Amino acid sequence: MQDKTFQQAIQDLQGKMINDVHDTVYRMIEHPTTVAHACAGIQDERTRPFVHKTLIVGQLVTLLDMMKYMQLINECQYNEFVAYLMNPSA
């Protein structure tokens, strides 16, 4: 077994978190669930808006990915939309 650097461990954790968000978003799209419903049980007033925005953006990116796959938008358009959505000030 190889030791990981701190940076590699953080990258692995980020990758796992991203995969978990993607899985959640796919489930929400497959079984029509609103973000409001998904966030309803979150008690922490600071956490709820963060999770809400993350799920909304995740759903939009997933839908854009589907649109790209169906050739409704091209790679350039997809990248432009995703860059906009990932901008924290957007």
C-alpha positions as MATLAB code, in Angstrom:
seq = 'MQDKTFQQAIQDLQGKMINDVHDTVYRMIEHPTTVAHACAGIQDERTRPFVHKTLIVGQLVTLLDMMKYMQLINECQYNEFVAYLMNPSA';
ca = [
       0.000    0.000    0.000;
       1.297    3.417   -0.936;
       1.076    6.399    1.400;
      -0.864    9.342    0.026;
       0.153   12.921    0.332;
      -2.279   15.243    2.067;
      -3.168   16.767   -1.303;
      -3.879   13.342   -2.825;
      -6.074   12.437    0.150;
      -8.028   15.695   -0.231;
      -8.436   15.091   -3.976;
      -9.696   11.559   -3.297;
     -12.184   12.902   -0.756;
     -13.367   15.594   -3.177;
     -13.810   12.963   -5.880;
     -15.879   10.801   -3.536;
     -18.025   13.784   -2.535;
     -18.587   14.722   -6.178;
     -19.597   11.144   -6.994;
     -21.997   11.123   -4.039;
     -23.579   14.386   -5.222;
     -23.887   12.981   -8.766;
     -25.567    9.826   -7.439;
     -27.992   11.915   -5.390;
     -28.803   14.153   -8.348;
     -29.434   11.173  -10.654;
     -31.786    9.664   -8.070;
     -33.609   12.986   -7.727;
     -34.083   13.194  -11.497;
     -35.111    9.536  -11.858;
     -37.635    9.781   -9.010;
     -38.973   13.308   -9.403;
     -37.953   14.888   -6.136;
     -37.757   18.606   -5.564;
     -34.742   20.188   -3.948;
     -37.061   21.767   -1.378;
     -38.321   18.311   -0.410;
     -34.787   16.892   -0.290;
     -33.620   19.738    1.969;
     -36.697   19.868    4.205;
     -35.131   17.786    6.964;
     -31.942   19.841    7.238;
     -32.173   21.709   10.519;
     -28.968   23.764   10.301;
     -29.829   27.182    8.851;
     -26.322   27.591    7.375;
     -26.144   24.125    5.841;
     -29.567   24.086    4.173;
     -28.878   26.905    1.634;
     -25.512   25.356    0.724;
     -27.058   21.926    0.106;
     -29.980   23.543   -1.747;
     -27.700   25.393   -4.171;
     -25.433   22.353   -4.598;
     -28.392   20.159   -5.548;
     -29.874   22.749   -7.926;
     -26.536   23.241   -9.685;
     -25.978   19.485   -9.723;
     -29.318   18.890  -11.393;
     -28.655   21.577  -13.980;
     -25.204   20.190  -14.811;
     -26.680   16.699  -15.116;
     -29.411   17.945  -17.439;
     -26.827   19.837  -19.503;
     -24.772   16.653  -19.712;
     -27.832   14.803  -21.006;
     -28.463   17.568  -23.533;
     -24.863   17.313  -24.716;
     -25.184   13.532  -25.009;
     -28.367   13.960  -27.085;
     -26.483   16.536  -29.206;
     -28.889   19.335  -28.336;
     -25.882   21.425  -27.289;
     -22.221   21.083  -28.195;
     -19.143   20.766  -25.961;
     -18.417   24.516  -26.111;
     -21.934   25.419  -25.053;
     -21.861   22.811  -22.287;
     -18.559   24.163  -20.941;
     -19.859   27.719  -21.039;
     -23.015   26.836  -19.096;
     -21.129   24.755  -16.528;
     -18.514   27.495  -16.011;
     -21.344   29.964  -15.350;
     -23.078   27.627  -12.906;
     -19.856   26.899  -11.030;
     -19.148   30.606  -10.528;
     -19.994   31.300   -6.866;
     -21.168   34.829   -7.638;
     -23.653   33.609  -10.265;
];
